[in-house]
Amino acid sequence: QTATTKEQLLALVKSLNPIQLTLEQNSYIKDTTKKLHRLMEDATASTIVLIMGKERVGKTSIINSLLGRDLLPTNQKDPTYINTFIKYGEEPEIRGHFLDGMIASFDMSRLDLFTTSESFVAEILRDHLEYIEIYLTHDLLKNITIVDSVALELDSKESAYISEPLLNRADEILWVVRANTGLTDPEMLLLEKLVNRGFSTRIIANAIDEITVNRHETVKALKDQLS
């Protein structure tokens, strides 16, 4: 009976091999499987808060302030290179999600590979990454997942653009602007589209401390623009 069972298992494995090969070679199936895995993960995860905005508006600085630590670099030379999901975890860890579907874990000491490092290895990694996850033990992250997004892009028609898959994963959007500049016309067009699609979008007027005169008038002008 044992021999018969073994033969049956071997026969089953043999019959599954072509299916496994098809799954590995079919990019559509791999991509669909990856999206389904992401949907299931998001469905059971805490609220995902997407922090977005133009380059140099202070998105990363706000995240560091919320976490109470200088987790991510904020200097002018190094903008956010890769969409970064910051989640709760019992052990600090970085997980890189690559474009081919592979997931790799890294020690927190190697965070520079995904942010500021200009080494050959870092450049290769960033070129092949879709996004990274950073796991931290922090009470705030028990309730929300924070996403530090790359800066808004402009296409040839001067309209603002942000990754559609990233938008679709967000439960809440916090849009960061410099208080003294407000939103550009392309940003306003994108904001209108998001509101019409039902996204819960809130505006953060950052760096208001840099306004030394007419602060109230500046804030009123921003509110009037967003009305």
ChimeraX commands (.cxc) that place a marker at each C-alpha (Angstrom):
marker #1 position 0.00,0.00,0.00 radius 0.5
marker #1 position 2.86,2.40,0.83 radius 0.5
marker #1 position 4.53,1.69,-2.50 radius 0.5
marker #1 position 1.25,2.30,-4.32 radius 0.5
marker #1 position 0.73,5.61,-2.50 radius 0.5
marker #1 position 4.26,6.71,-3.37 radius 0.5
marker #1 position 3.69,5.87,-7.01 radius 0.5
marker #1 position 0.46,7.87,-7.00 radius 0.5
marker #1 position 2.21,10.90,-5.48 radius 0.5
marker #1 position 5.01,10.69,-8.04 radius 0.5
marker #1 position 2.44,10.48,-10.81 radius 0.5
marker #1 position 0.65,13.54,-9.41 radius 0.5
marker #1 position 3.87,15.55,-9.19 radius 0.5
marker #1 position 4.74,14.54,-12.74 radius 0.5
marker #1 position 1.34,15.69,-13.99 radius 0.5
marker #1 position 1.71,19.04,-12.18 radius 0.5
marker #1 position 5.13,19.82,-13.63 radius 0.5
marker #1 position 3.79,21.15,-16.97 radius 0.5
marker #1 position 1.34,23.38,-15.09 radius 0.5
marker #1 position 4.15,24.75,-12.91 radius 0.5
marker #1 position 6.25,25.40,-16.00 radius 0.5
marker #1 position 3.36,27.26,-17.63 radius 0.5
marker #1 position 2.88,29.40,-14.53 radius 0.5
marker #1 position 6.57,30.25,-14.40 radius 0.5
marker #1 position 6.78,31.18,-18.07 radius 0.5
marker #1 position 3.45,32.97,-18.48 radius 0.5
marker #1 position 4.05,36.61,-17.52 radius 0.5
marker #1 position 0.32,37.39,-17.55 radius 0.5
marker #1 position -0.43,34.68,-14.98 radius 0.5
marker #1 position 2.54,35.75,-12.85 radius 0.5
marker #1 position 1.41,39.36,-12.94 radius 0.5
marker #1 position -2.19,38.42,-12.11 radius 0.5
marker #1 position -1.04,36.21,-9.23 radius 0.5
marker #1 position 1.07,39.07,-7.89 radius 0.5
marker #1 position -1.88,41.48,-8.05 radius 0.5
marker #1 position -4.20,39.00,-6.33 radius 0.5
marker #1 position -1.64,38.49,-3.56 radius 0.5
marker #1 position -1.40,42.26,-3.13 radius 0.5
marker #1 position -5.18,42.65,-3.00 radius 0.5
marker #1 position -5.51,39.96,-0.34 radius 0.5
marker #1 position -2.68,41.51,1.68 radius 0.5
marker #1 position -4.24,44.99,1.51 radius 0.5
marker #1 position -7.68,43.65,2.43 radius 0.5
marker #1 position -6.36,42.37,5.75 radius 0.5
marker #1 position -3.91,45.22,6.39 radius 0.5
marker #1 position -4.35,48.44,8.36 radius 0.5
marker #1 position -5.51,51.63,6.63 radius 0.5
marker #1 position -3.09,52.61,3.87 radius 0.5
marker #1 position -2.33,56.34,3.92 radius 0.5
marker #1 position -0.65,57.62,0.74 radius 0.5
marker #1 position 1.44,60.75,1.20 radius 0.5
marker #1 position 1.95,62.40,-2.18 radius 0.5
marker #1 position 2.99,65.70,-3.75 radius 0.5
marker #1 position 5.60,67.39,-5.89 radius 0.5
marker #1 position 9.32,67.06,-5.32 radius 0.5
marker #1 position 10.79,69.10,-2.43 radius 0.5
marker #1 position 7.50,69.77,-0.62 radius 0.5
marker #1 position 8.49,67.86,2.53 radius 0.5
marker #1 position 6.60,64.55,2.28 radius 0.5
marker #1 position 9.45,62.56,3.81 radius 0.5
marker #1 position 10.07,65.15,6.53 radius 0.5
marker #1 position 6.44,64.84,7.63 radius 0.5
marker #1 position 6.73,61.05,7.80 radius 0.5
marker #1 position 9.91,61.29,9.87 radius 0.5
marker #1 position 8.11,63.68,12.24 radius 0.5
marker #1 position 5.16,61.31,12.60 radius 0.5
marker #1 position 7.52,58.45,13.44 radius 0.5
marker #1 position 9.67,60.59,15.73 radius 0.5
marker #1 position 12.92,59.55,14.05 radius 0.5
marker #1 position 15.04,60.33,11.01 radius 0.5
marker #1 position 14.13,57.14,9.20 radius 0.5
marker #1 position 14.34,58.37,5.61 radius 0.5
marker #1 position 16.78,60.91,4.11 radius 0.5
marker #1 position 15.43,64.43,3.61 radius 0.5
marker #1 position 18.29,66.38,2.06 radius 0.5
marker #1 position 17.74,68.26,-1.20 radius 0.5
marker #1 position 20.13,66.04,-3.15 radius 0.5
marker #1 position 18.29,62.77,-2.53 radius 0.5
marker #1 position 14.57,62.78,-3.36 radius 0.5
marker #1 position 12.48,59.67,-2.70 radius 0.5
marker #1 position 13.71,57.14,-5.29 radius 0.5
marker #1 position 11.19,54.37,-4.68 radius 0.5
marker #1 position 7.65,54.06,-3.32 radius 0.5
marker #1 position 8.08,53.05,0.31 radius 0.5
marker #1 position 5.46,51.29,2.46 radius 0.5
marker #1 position 6.13,51.71,6.18 radius 0.5
marker #1 position 4.38,49.01,8.22 radius 0.5
marker #1 position 4.23,47.60,11.72 radius 0.5
marker #1 position 6.54,44.70,12.48 radius 0.5
marker #1 position 7.89,43.06,15.60 radius 0.5
marker #1 position 11.37,43.01,14.06 radius 0.5
marker #1 position 12.83,45.88,11.97 radius 0.5
marker #1 position 13.24,44.73,8.39 radius 0.5
marker #1 position 13.29,45.89,4.77 radius 0.5
marker #1 position 11.55,43.89,2.06 radius 0.5
marker #1 position 12.24,44.64,-1.56 radius 0.5
marker #1 position 9.51,43.80,-4.07 radius 0.5
marker #1 position 11.10,43.42,-7.49 radius 0.5
marker #1 position 9.50,43.87,-10.90 radius 0.5
marker #1 position 9.84,40.17,-11.69 radius 0.5
marker #1 position 7.81,39.24,-8.59 radius 0.5
marker #1 position 10.74,38.27,-6.39 radius 0.5
marker #1 position 10.72,39.44,-2.74 radius 0.5
marker #1 position 13.97,39.79,-0.80 radius 0.5
marker #1 position 14.64,40.77,2.82 radius 0.5
marker #1 position 17.38,43.17,3.92 radius 0.5
marker #1 position 18.70,44.37,7.25 radius 0.5
marker #1 position 17.77,47.92,8.28 radius 0.5
marker #1 position 21.43,48.86,8.12 radius 0.5
marker #1 position 21.17,48.55,4.31 radius 0.5
marker #1 position 18.44,51.14,3.92 radius 0.5
marker #1 position 20.90,53.40,2.12 radius 0.5
marker #1 position 20.88,50.94,-0.81 radius 0.5
marker #1 position 17.34,52.11,-1.56 radius 0.5
marker #1 position 17.76,55.79,-0.70 radius 0.5
marker #1 position 21.07,57.64,-0.82 radius 0.5
marker #1 position 23.73,55.17,-1.96 radius 0.5
marker #1 position 25.26,55.84,-5.37 radius 0.5
marker #1 position 27.05,52.50,-5.58 radius 0.5
marker #1 position 26.70,50.23,-8.61 radius 0.5
marker #1 position 24.80,47.64,-6.55 radius 0.5
marker #1 position 22.34,50.27,-5.29 radius 0.5
marker #1 position 21.64,51.56,-8.79 radius 0.5
marker #1 position 20.99,48.04,-10.09 radius 0.5
marker #1 position 18.66,47.29,-7.17 radius 0.5
marker #1 position 16.62,50.47,-7.63 radius 0.5
marker #1 position 16.33,49.90,-11.38 radius 0.5
marker #1 position 14.66,46.53,-10.76 radius 0.5
marker #1 position 12.52,47.38,-7.74 radius 0.5
marker #1 position 8.79,48.03,-7.81 radius 0.5
marker #1 position 8.56,49.19,-4.21 radius 0.5
marker #1 position 9.98,48.47,-0.75 radius 0.5
marker #1 position 8.40,47.78,2.63 radius 0.5
marker #1 position 9.97,48.93,5.90 radius 0.5
marker #1 position 8.78,47.16,9.06 radius 0.5
marker #1 position 9.10,49.02,12.37 radius 0.5
marker #1 position 7.82,48.52,15.90 radius 0.5
marker #1 position 5.83,51.73,16.35 radius 0.5
marker #1 position 2.37,52.21,17.89 radius 0.5
marker #1 position 1.23,54.50,15.06 radius 0.5
marker #1 position 1.86,51.74,12.53 radius 0.5
marker #1 position -0.48,49.37,14.35 radius 0.5
marker #1 position -3.36,51.37,12.88 radius 0.5
marker #1 position -2.04,52.64,9.56 radius 0.5
marker #1 position 0.46,51.86,6.84 radius 0.5
marker #1 position 2.25,55.00,5.62 radius 0.5
marker #1 position 3.34,55.25,1.99 radius 0.5
marker #1 position 6.11,57.68,1.05 radius 0.5
marker #1 position 5.56,58.07,-2.70 radius 0.5
marker #1 position 7.92,59.26,-5.38 radius 0.5
marker #1 position 7.25,62.80,-6.59 radius 0.5
marker #1 position 4.39,63.57,-8.96 radius 0.5
marker #1 position 5.39,63.39,-12.61 radius 0.5
marker #1 position 4.50,65.75,-15.46 radius 0.5
marker #1 position 3.74,64.43,-18.94 radius 0.5
marker #1 position 4.07,66.25,-22.24 radius 0.5
marker #1 position 0.68,67.92,-21.72 radius 0.5
marker #1 position 1.81,69.39,-18.41 radius 0.5
marker #1 position -0.62,67.29,-16.39 radius 0.5
marker #1 position 0.39,65.72,-13.09 radius 0.5
marker #1 position 0.64,61.94,-12.87 radius 0.5
marker #1 position 0.94,59.37,-10.10 radius 0.5
marker #1 position 1.09,55.58,-10.42 radius 0.5
marker #1 position -2.39,54.13,-10.88 radius 0.5
marker #1 position -1.59,50.85,-9.04 radius 0.5
marker #1 position -0.31,52.91,-6.11 radius 0.5
marker #1 position -3.49,55.01,-6.05 radius 0.5
marker #1 position -5.65,51.90,-6.13 radius 0.5
marker #1 position -3.98,50.59,-2.97 radius 0.5
marker #1 position -4.62,53.77,-0.97 radius 0.5
marker #1 position -7.45,54.20,1.53 radius 0.5
marker #1 position -6.62,57.82,2.33 radius 0.5
marker #1 position -4.55,60.45,0.47 radius 0.5
marker #1 position -2.60,63.22,2.17 radius 0.5
marker #1 position -1.43,65.68,-0.49 radius 0.5
marker #1 position 1.50,67.81,0.67 radius 0.5
marker #1 position 2.03,71.33,-0.71 radius 0.5
marker #1 position 4.26,74.21,0.29 radius 0.5
marker #1 position 1.99,76.66,2.06 radius 0.5
marker #1 position 3.45,79.66,0.24 radius 0.5
marker #1 position 3.10,78.22,-3.28 radius 0.5
marker #1 position -0.13,76.25,-3.32 radius 0.5
marker #1 position -0.99,73.84,-6.14 radius 0.5
marker #1 position -0.02,74.26,-9.78 radius 0.5
marker #1 position -2.65,74.00,-12.53 radius 0.5
marker #1 position -1.64,70.40,-13.42 radius 0.5
marker #1 position -1.92,69.44,-9.74 radius 0.5
marker #1 position -5.36,71.03,-9.53 radius 0.5
marker #1 position -6.51,68.98,-12.53 radius 0.5
marker #1 position -5.27,65.77,-10.93 radius 0.5
marker #1 position -6.84,66.70,-7.58 radius 0.5
marker #1 position -10.18,67.25,-9.30 radius 0.5
marker #1 position -9.94,63.83,-10.97 radius 0.5
marker #1 position -9.19,62.14,-7.64 radius 0.5
marker #1 position -12.11,63.85,-5.91 radius 0.5
marker #1 position -14.45,62.90,-8.77 radius 0.5
marker #1 position -13.31,59.28,-8.42 radius 0.5
marker #1 position -14.24,59.31,-4.75 radius 0.5
marker #1 position -10.76,59.34,-3.21 radius 0.5
marker #1 position -10.62,60.74,0.30 radius 0.5
marker #1 position -8.04,63.48,-0.23 radius 0.5
marker #1 position -6.75,65.98,2.33 radius 0.5
marker #1 position -4.26,68.79,1.77 radius 0.5
marker #1 position -1.33,69.38,4.12 radius 0.5
marker #1 position 0.04,72.94,3.96 radius 0.5
marker #1 position 3.66,72.33,4.88 radius 0.5
marker #1 position 6.42,74.75,5.95 radius 0.5
marker #1 position 3.99,77.41,7.17 radius 0.5
marker #1 position 6.68,78.43,9.68 radius 0.5
marker #1 position 8.72,79.79,6.75 radius 0.5
marker #1 position 6.06,82.44,6.06 radius 0.5
marker #1 position 7.09,85.41,8.16 radius 0.5
marker #1 position 4.60,88.01,6.82 radius 0.5
marker #1 position 0.95,87.80,5.74 radius 0.5
marker #1 position 0.65,84.24,7.03 radius 0.5
marker #1 position -3.13,84.37,7.38 radius 0.5
marker #1 position -3.52,85.84,3.89 radius 0.5
marker #1 position -1.35,83.05,2.45 radius 0.5
marker #1 position -3.43,80.35,4.10 radius 0.5
marker #1 position -6.64,82.02,2.95 radius 0.5
marker #1 position -5.37,82.13,-0.64 radius 0.5
marker #1 position -4.64,78.39,-0.50 radius 0.5
marker #1 position -8.10,77.67,0.90 radius 0.5
marker #1 position -9.67,79.81,-1.84 radius 0.5
marker #1 position -7.74,77.89,-4.49 radius 0.5
marker #1 position -8.96,74.56,-3.11 radius 0.5
marker #1 position -12.57,75.60,-2.60 radius 0.5
marker link #1:1,2 radius 0.2
marker link #1:2,3 radius 0.2
marker link #1:3,4 radius 0.2
marker link #1:4,5 radius 0.2
marker link #1:5,6 radius 0.2
marker link #1:6,7 radius 0.2
marker link #1:7,8 radius 0.2
marker link #1:8,9 radius 0.2
marker link #1:9,10 radius 0.2
marker link #1:10,11 radius 0.2
marker link #1:11,12 radius 0.2
marker link #1:12,13 radius 0.2
marker link #1:13,14 radius 0.2
marker link #1:14,15 radius 0.2
marker link #1:15,16 radius 0.2
marker link #1:16,17 radius 0.2
marker link #1:17,18 radius 0.2
marker link #1:18,19 radius 0.2
marker link #1:19,20 radius 0.2
marker link #1:20,21 radius 0.2
marker link #1:21,22 radius 0.2
marker link #1:22,23 radius 0.2
marker link #1:23,24 radius 0.2
marker link #1:24,25 radius 0.2
marker link #1:25,26 radius 0.2
marker link #1:26,27 radius 0.2
marker link #1:27,28 radius 0.2
marker link #1:28,29 radius 0.2
marker link #1:29,30 radius 0.2
marker link #1:30,31 radius 0.2
marker link #1:31,32 radius 0.2
marker link #1:32,33 radius 0.2
marker link #1:33,34 radius 0.2
marker link #1:34,35 radius 0.2
marker link #1:35,36 radius 0.2
marker link #1:36,37 radius 0.2
marker link #1:37,38 radius 0.2
marker link #1:38,39 radius 0.2
marker link #1:39,40 radius 0.2
marker link #1:40,41 radius 0.2
marker link #1:41,42 radius 0.2
marker link #1:42,43 radius 0.2
marker link #1:43,44 radius 0.2
marker link #1:44,45 radius 0.2
marker link #1:45,46 radius 0.2
marker link #1:46,47 radius 0.2
marker link #1:47,48 radius 0.2
marker link #1:48,49 radius 0.2
marker link #1:49,50 radius 0.2
marker link #1:50,51 radius 0.2
marker link #1:51,52 radius 0.2
marker link #1:52,53 radius 0.2
marker link #1:53,54 radius 0.2
marker link #1:54,55 radius 0.2
marker link #1:55,56 radius 0.2
marker link #1:56,57 radius 0.2
marker link #1:57,58 radius 0.2
marker link #1:58,59 radius 0.2
marker link #1:59,60 radius 0.2
marker link #1:60,61 radius 0.2
marker link #1:61,62 radius 0.2
marker link #1:62,63 radius 0.2
marker link #1:63,64 radius 0.2
marker link #1:64,65 radius 0.2
marker link #1:65,66 radius 0.2
marker link #1:66,67 radius 0.2
marker link #1:67,68 radius 0.2
marker link #1:68,69 radius 0.2
marker link #1:69,70 radius 0.2
marker link #1:70,71 radius 0.2
marker link #1:71,72 radius 0.2
marker link #1:72,73 radius 0.2
marker link #1:73,74 radius 0.2
marker link #1:74,75 radius 0.2
marker link #1:75,76 radius 0.2
marker link #1:76,77 radius 0.2
marker link #1:77,78 radius 0.2
marker link #1:78,79 radius 0.2
marker link #1:79,80 radius 0.2
marker link #1:80,81 radius 0.2
marker link #1:81,82 radius 0.2
marker link #1:82,83 radius 0.2
marker link #1:83,84 radius 0.2
marker link #1:84,85 radius 0.2
marker link #1:85,86 radius 0.2
marker link #1:86,87 radius 0.2
marker link #1:87,88 radius 0.2
marker link #1:88,89 radius 0.2
marker link #1:89,90 radius 0.2
marker link #1:90,91 radius 0.2
marker link #1:91,92 radius 0.2
marker link #1:92,93 radius 0.2
marker link #1:93,94 radius 0.2
marker link #1:94,95 radius 0.2
marker link #1:95,96 radius 0.2
marker link #1:96,97 radius 0.2
marker link #1:97,98 radius 0.2
marker link #1:98,99 radius 0.2
marker link #1:99,100 radius 0.2
marker link #1:100,101 radius 0.2
marker link #1:101,102 radius 0.2
marker link #1:102,103 radius 0.2
marker link #1:103,104 radius 0.2
marker link #1:104,105 radius 0.2
marker link #1:105,106 radius 0.2
marker link #1:106,107 radius 0.2
marker link #1:107,108 radius 0.2
marker link #1:108,109 radius 0.2
marker link #1:109,110 radius 0.2
marker link #1:110,111 radius 0.2
marker link #1:111,112 radius 0.2
marker link #1:112,113 radius 0.2
marker link #1:113,114 radius 0.2
marker link #1:114,115 radius 0.2
marker link #1:115,116 radius 0.2
marker link #1:116,117 radius 0.2
marker link #1:117,118 radius 0.2
marker link #1:118,119 radius 0.2
marker link #1:119,120 radius 0.2
marker link #1:120,121 radius 0.2
marker link #1:121,122 radius 0.2
marker link #1:122,123 radius 0.2
marker link #1:123,124 radius 0.2
marker link #1:124,125 radius 0.2
marker link #1:125,126 radius 0.2
marker link #1:126,127 radius 0.2
marker link #1:127,128 radius 0.2
marker link #1:128,129 radius 0.2
marker link #1:129,130 radius 0.2
marker link #1:130,131 radius 0.2
marker link #1:131,132 radius 0.2
marker link #1:132,133 radius 0.2
marker link #1:133,134 radius 0.2
marker link #1:134,135 radius 0.2
marker link #1:135,136 radius 0.2
marker link #1:136,137 radius 0.2
marker link #1:137,138 radius 0.2
marker link #1:138,139 radius 0.2
marker link #1:139,140 radius 0.2
marker link #1:140,141 radius 0.2
marker link #1:141,142 radius 0.2
marker link #1:142,143 radius 0.2
marker link #1:143,144 radius 0.2
marker link #1:144,145 radius 0.2
marker link #1:145,146 radius 0.2
marker link #1:146,147 radius 0.2
marker link #1:147,148 radius 0.2
marker link #1:148,149 radius 0.2
marker link #1:149,150 radius 0.2
marker link #1:150,151 radius 0.2
marker link #1:151,152 radius 0.2
marker link #1:152,153 radius 0.2
marker link #1:153,154 radius 0.2
marker link #1:154,155 radius 0.2
marker link #1:155,156 radius 0.2
marker link #1:156,157 radius 0.2
marker link #1:157,158 radius 0.2
marker link #1:158,159 radius 0.2
marker link #1:159,160 radius 0.2
marker link #1:160,161 radius 0.2
marker link #1:161,162 radius 0.2
marker link #1:162,163 radius 0.2
marker link #1:163,164 radius 0.2
marker link #1:164,165 radius 0.2
marker link #1:165,166 radius 0.2
marker link #1:166,167 radius 0.2
marker link #1:167,168 radius 0.2
marker link #1:168,169 radius 0.2
marker link #1:169,170 radius 0.2
marker link #1:170,171 radius 0.2
marker link #1:171,172 radius 0.2
marker link #1:172,173 radius 0.2
marker link #1:173,174 radius 0.2
marker link #1:174,175 radius 0.2
marker link #1:175,176 radius 0.2
marker link #1:176,177 radius 0.2
marker link #1:177,178 radius 0.2
marker link #1:178,179 radius 0.2
marker link #1:179,180 radius 0.2
marker link #1:180,181 radius 0.2
marker link #1:181,182 radius 0.2
marker link #1:182,183 radius 0.2
marker link #1:183,184 radius 0.2
marker link #1:184,185 radius 0.2
marker link #1:185,186 radius 0.2
marker link #1:186,187 radius 0.2
marker link #1:187,188 radius 0.2
marker link #1:188,189 radius 0.2
marker link #1:189,190 radius 0.2
marker link #1:190,191 radius 0.2
marker link #1:191,192 radius 0.2
marker link #1:192,193 radius 0.2
marker link #1:193,194 radius 0.2
marker link #1:194,195 radius 0.2
marker link #1:195,196 radius 0.2
marker link #1:196,197 radius 0.2
marker link #1:197,198 radius 0.2
marker link #1:198,199 radius 0.2
marker link #1:199,200 radius 0.2
marker link #1:200,201 radius 0.2
marker link #1:201,202 radius 0.2
marker link #1:202,203 radius 0.2
marker link #1:203,204 radius 0.2
marker link #1:204,205 radius 0.2
marker link #1:205,206 radius 0.2
marker link #1:206,207 radius 0.2
marker link #1:207,208 radius 0.2
marker link #1:208,209 radius 0.2
marker link #1:209,210 radius 0.2
marker link #1:210,211 radius 0.2
marker link #1:211,212 radius 0.2
marker link #1:212,213 radius 0.2
marker link #1:213,214 radius 0.2
marker link #1:214,215 radius 0.2
marker link #1:215,216 radius 0.2
marker link #1:216,217 radius 0.2
marker link #1:217,218 radius 0.2
marker link #1:218,219 radius 0.2
marker link #1:219,220 radius 0.2
marker link #1:220,221 radius 0.2
marker link #1:221,222 radius 0.2
marker link #1:222,223 radius 0.2
marker link #1:223,224 radius 0.2
marker link #1:224,225 radius 0.2
marker link #1:225,226 radius 0.2
marker link #1:226,227 radius 0.2
view
